[in-house]
């Protein structure tokens, strides 16, 4: 802090992306913008005394005249409020404009599959559920390409589309944008990959049933609340819910949690009930209409996001100039 203090006169605004690390600049009396995509207790030492000290400092800082905090999605907005109460932080959507790519399906017969980490059977299941040809010769000639013991592509002579995982691509957004669509089995409540593909106007297919989601990111380790919190009259997570928004192993909790996730809030996400249903919808959904609707939503959302950032900057700095 002493070293930073010597340079503070040359700093206009300090930006932090982890709530706990924002505390570093608390004594410097600088305009601070915090934009958080992690749980509130991320990196906070796992001790009651450390949490208690952090709660108080965070809330005081959030109320300071030269500080503006925001979170990246409604899911985190709800969790932060659940833990510390007021003030409720605004949720400003992540647009992932750094991808620099827009959906351009030059590979119209291929579907990208974003399988979960350590997934070993998903592609095999897709391949097994694909229709088979009546020709035994074609069946015998089928290709099951394995990379590191995992199936990386799935195709059948009797099905018009081929499924490919990231493992057999160059893993660039420019290449991803060339696929007809992407299938995503989420393993966290707010995957950045969802926002990346949505910002590319790329048709996204996701399961409609909660049984197909695996929310196991150890978020229960963050399941604490500040004893001195002051909840708003109508909290986002009802006080009588009977469960915690960190209880990812509870079906009752997850049913409520997913209502805060953008997986089920953004328009034009395509949902499937089973793999056979996915195989059918990939052929019948009007991809062009979906892409156009996503582009309109992204355009309008970006305008709202810019307005939100302007407001945050004015609140923290007092500047009245027109920003970007």
C-alpha positions in Angstrom: 0.0 0.0 0.0 2.9 2.3 0.8 4.4 1.8 -2.7 0.9 2.2 -4.3 0.4 5.4 -2.3 3.5 7.0 -3.9 1.9 6.4 -7.3 -1.7 7.2 -6.4 -1.4 10.8 -7.7 -1.1 9.4 -11.3 -4.1 7.0 -11.0 -7.5 8.2 -12.1 -9.6 5.1 -11.3 -8.7 1.7 -9.8 -10.4 -1.4 -11.3 -10.6 -4.6 -9.3 -12.3 -7.8 -10.3 -12.0 -9.8 -7.0 -13.9 -8.4 -4.0 -11.3 -9.4 -1.5 -8.5 -7.7 -3.4 -10.4 -4.4 -3.6 -9.7 -4.1 0.1 -6.0 -3.4 -0.8 -6.8 0.1 -2.1 -9.4 0.9 0.6 -7.0 3.3 2.4 -5.8 5.1 -0.7 -8.9 7.3 -1.2 -9.1 6.6 -4.9 -12.1 6.2 -7.2 -12.7 2.4 -7.3 -14.7 0.3 -9.8 -15.3 -3.3 -8.8 -16.6 -5.7 -11.4 -17.0 -9.2 -9.9 -17.4 -12.6 -11.6 -16.4 -14.7 -8.6 -18.2 -15.6 -5.4 -18.0 -12.8 -2.8 -15.8 -15.0 -0.5 -13.3 -16.0 -3.2 -9.8 -15.8 -1.8 -11.0 -14.7 1.6 -9.2 -16.9 4.3 -11.4 -19.6 5.6 -11.6 -18.3 9.1 -14.6 -16.7 11.0 -12.5 -13.7 12.0 -11.3 -13.1 8.5 -14.8 -13.3 7.1 -16.3 -11.0 9.8 -13.6 -8.4 9.1 -14.1 -8.7 5.3 -18.0 -8.4 5.5 -17.8 -5.1 7.4 -15.1 -3.6 5.2 -16.8 -4.7 2.0 -20.2 -3.2 2.8 -18.6 0.0 4.1 -16.6 0.3 0.9 -19.7 -0.5 -1.3 -21.5 2.5 0.3 -18.6 4.9 -0.1 -19.0 7.9 -2.3 -16.1 7.2 -4.6 -16.7 3.4 -5.0 -19.0 1.6 -7.5 -19.3 -2.1 -7.4 -21.2 -4.4 -9.8 -21.5 -8.1 -10.6 -21.5 -9.9 -13.9 -24.9 -11.6 -13.7 -28.2 -11.9 -11.7 -27.0 -15.1 -10.1 -24.1 -13.4 -8.4 -26.2 -10.4 -7.6 -28.6 -12.6 -5.7 -25.8 -14.5 -3.8 -24.0 -11.2 -2.8 -27.2 -9.8 -1.4 -28.0 -13.1 0.4 -24.6 -12.9 2.2 -24.3 -9.2 3.1 -27.7 -7.6 2.4 -27.8 -4.0 1.3 -26.6 -2.3 -0.8 -27.8 -4.5 -3.7 -25.1 -4.5 -6.4 -26.2 -3.9 -10.0 -25.7 -6.8 -12.5 -24.0 -5.7 -15.7 -23.9 -8.4 -18.4 -20.6 -9.8 -19.7 -20.5 -9.3 -23.5 -17.2 -11.1 -24.2 -16.5 -8.8 -27.2 -12.9 -10.0 -27.0 -13.9 -13.1 -29.1 -13.8 -10.9 -32.2 -16.0 -13.4 -33.9 -19.6 -13.6 -35.2 -21.5 -16.7 -36.2 -20.7 -17.5 -39.9 -21.5 -21.2 -40.5 -19.0 -22.2 -43.1 -19.2 -25.7 -41.6 -23.0 -26.1 -41.8 -23.0 -29.8 -41.3 -21.0 -29.8 -38.0 -22.1 -29.1 -34.5 -19.6 -28.1 -31.7 -20.0 -30.0 -28.4 -18.6 -28.3 -25.2 -18.5 -31.4 -23.0 -17.8 -31.1 -19.3 -14.3 -31.4 -17.9 -13.3 -35.1 -17.4 -16.4 -36.1 -19.4 -15.8 -39.5 -20.9 -19.2 -40.9 -22.1 -21.1 -37.9 -23.5 -19.9 -38.2 -27.0 -20.3 -42.0 -26.9 -23.9 -41.5 -25.9 -24.5 -39.1 -28.7 -23.0 -41.5 -31.2 -24.9 -44.5 -29.9 -28.2 -42.6 -30.2 -27.6 -41.5 -33.8 -29.6 -43.5 -36.3 -27.8 -46.4 -37.9 -27.8 -47.4 -41.6 -29.3 -50.7 -42.5 -26.1 -51.5 -44.4 -23.8 -53.7 -42.2 -20.9 -52.6 -44.4 -21.4 -49.0 -43.5 -21.8 -49.9 -39.8 -18.5 -51.8 -39.9 -16.8 -48.8 -41.5 -17.9 -46.3 -38.9 -15.2 -44.2 -37.3 -14.8 -43.6 -33.6 -11.9 -41.2 -33.4 -10.3 -41.3 -30.0 -7.9 -38.7 -28.5 -6.4 -39.5 -25.1 -8.9 -42.3 -24.8 -11.9 -40.0 -25.3 -14.3 -39.9 -28.3 -13.8 -36.5 -30.0 -16.1 -36.7 -32.9 -19.4 -38.5 -33.6 -21.0 -39.2 -37.0 -23.3 -41.7 -38.7 -24.0 -42.3 -42.4 -27.7 -42.1 -41.5 -27.5 -38.7 -39.8 -26.8 -35.5 -41.7 -24.8 -33.7 -38.9 -21.4 -34.5 -37.4 -20.5 -33.7 -33.8 -17.1 -32.4 -32.9 -15.5 -31.4 -29.6 -13.0 -28.6 -29.1 -10.2 -31.2 -28.8 -10.1 -31.6 -32.6 -10.1 -27.9 -33.4 -7.5 -25.2 -33.1 -9.6 -23.8 -30.1 -10.0 -20.3 -31.6 -13.2 -18.4 -31.5 -12.9 -17.8 -35.3 -13.0 -21.6 -35.8 -15.9 -22.1 -33.3 -18.0 -19.5 -35.1 -17.9 -21.6 -38.3 -20.0 -24.4 -36.8 -23.7 -24.7 -37.3 -24.4 -24.5 -33.6 -23.0 -25.4 -30.2 -24.3 -27.8 -27.6 -23.5 -26.9 -24.0 -23.9 -29.1 -20.9 -23.3 -26.6 -18.1 -21.3 -27.5 -15.0 -21.4 -24.1 -13.3 -24.2 -21.5 -12.8 -22.5 -18.8 -14.9 -20.0 -20.2 -17.3 -18.1 -17.6 -19.3 -18.3 -19.9 -22.3 -22.1 -19.3 -22.4 -21.6 -15.6 -22.7 -18.8 -16.0 -25.3 -20.9 -18.0 -27.7 -24.0 -16.0 -27.1 -22.1 -12.8 -27.9 -21.1 -14.5 -31.2 -24.8 -14.9 -32.1 -24.2 -18.6 -32.2 -27.2 -20.9 -31.7 -26.8 -22.6 -28.3 -28.5 -25.9 -27.4 -28.8 -26.8 -23.7 -30.7 -29.4 -21.7 -34.1 -28.4 -20.4 -34.0 -30.8 -17.4 -32.0 -30.1 -14.2 -31.0 -33.8 -14.1 -28.6 -33.1 -17.0 -26.7 -30.4 -15.2 -23.8 -31.0 -12.8 -23.3 -28.0 -10.5 -20.3 -29.1 -8.5 -17.9 -26.2 -8.2 -17.6 -26.5 -4.4 -19.6 -23.3 -3.9 -20.8 -24.7 -0.5 -17.5 -23.7 0.9 -18.7 -20.1 0.5 -22.0 -20.6 2.2 -21.7 -18.1 5.0 -23.8 -14.9 5.9 -22.8 -11.7 7.7 -24.6 -11.6 11.1 -25.0 -7.8 10.8 -26.5 -7.8 7.3 -29.5 -5.5 6.6 -31.7 -7.2 4.1 -34.0 -5.1 1.7 -37.8 -5.3 2.1 -38.0 -7.7 -0.8 -34.8 -9.7 -1.0 -33.9 -11.6 -4.3 -33.6 -14.8 -2.4 -36.6 -15.1 0.0 -35.7 -15.4 3.6 -38.3 -18.1 4.0 -36.9 -20.2 1.1 -35.8 -22.9 3.5 -32.5 -23.5 1.7 -29.4 -21.7 0.7 -28.5 -20.4 -2.8 -25.2 -22.2 -2.4 -26.7 -25.6 -1.9 -25.9 -27.0 -5.3 -26.5 -30.5 -4.1 -30.1 -29.8 -3.2 -32.7 -30.2 -6.0 -35.1 -27.8 -4.1 -32.4 -25.1 -4.0 -31.2 -25.6 -7.6 -34.8 -25.2 -8.9 -34.8 -21.8 -7.4 -31.2 -21.0 -8.3 -31.6 -21.6 -12.0 -34.2 -18.9 -12.2 -31.3 -16.4 -11.6 -29.1 -17.9 -14.3 -28.9 -16.4 -17.8 -29.1 -19.9 -19.2 -32.9 -19.7 -18.6 -33.2 -15.9 -18.9 -31.7 -15.0 -22.3 -34.0 -15.4 -25.3 -33.5 -17.9 -28.1 -31.5 -20.5 -26.2 -32.7 -23.8 -27.5 -33.6 -26.5 -25.0 -33.7 -30.2 -25.5 -35.2 -32.9 -23.2 -33.0 -35.8 -24.3 -30.3 -36.7 -26.9 -32.9 -38.0 -29.4 -34.7 -34.7 -28.9 -31.5 -32.8 -29.5 -30.8 -34.8 -32.7 -34.2 -33.8 -34.0 -34.1 -30.2 -33.0 -30.7 -29.6 -34.5 -32.2 -30.4 -37.9 -35.5 -28.6 -37.5 -34.7 -25.3 -35.7 -34.5 -22.3 -38.0 -30.9 -21.3 -37.4 -31.2 -18.1 -39.4 -34.1 -16.8 -37.3 -32.4 -17.8 -34.1 -29.2 -15.9 -35.1 -31.1 -12.8 -36.1 -33.0 -12.7 -32.8 -29.8 -13.2 -30.8 -28.2 -10.4 -32.7 -31.1 -8.0 -31.9 -31.0 -8.9 -28.2 -27.2 -8.5 -28.1 -27.4 -5.1 -29.8 -30.0 -3.8 -27.3 -28.3 -5.3 -24.3 -25.0 -3.7 -25.3 -26.6 -0.3 -25.3 -28.0 -0.9 -21.8 -24.6 -2.1 -20.6 -22.9 1.0 -21.9 -25.4 3.1 -20.0 -24.8 1.1 -16.8 -21.0 1.6 -17.1 -21.4 5.3 -17.6 -23.5 5.5 -14.5 -20.9 3.6 -12.4 -18.1 5.8 -13.6 -20.0 9.0 -12.8 -20.9 7.7 -9.3 -17.3 6.7 -8.5 -15.5 9.7 -10.1 -18.0 12.5 -10.3 -17.0 13.1 -14.0 -19.7 14.5 -16.2 -18.0 14.0 -19.5 -19.5 11.6 -22.1 -17.8 8.3 -21.7 -17.2 6.1 -24.8 
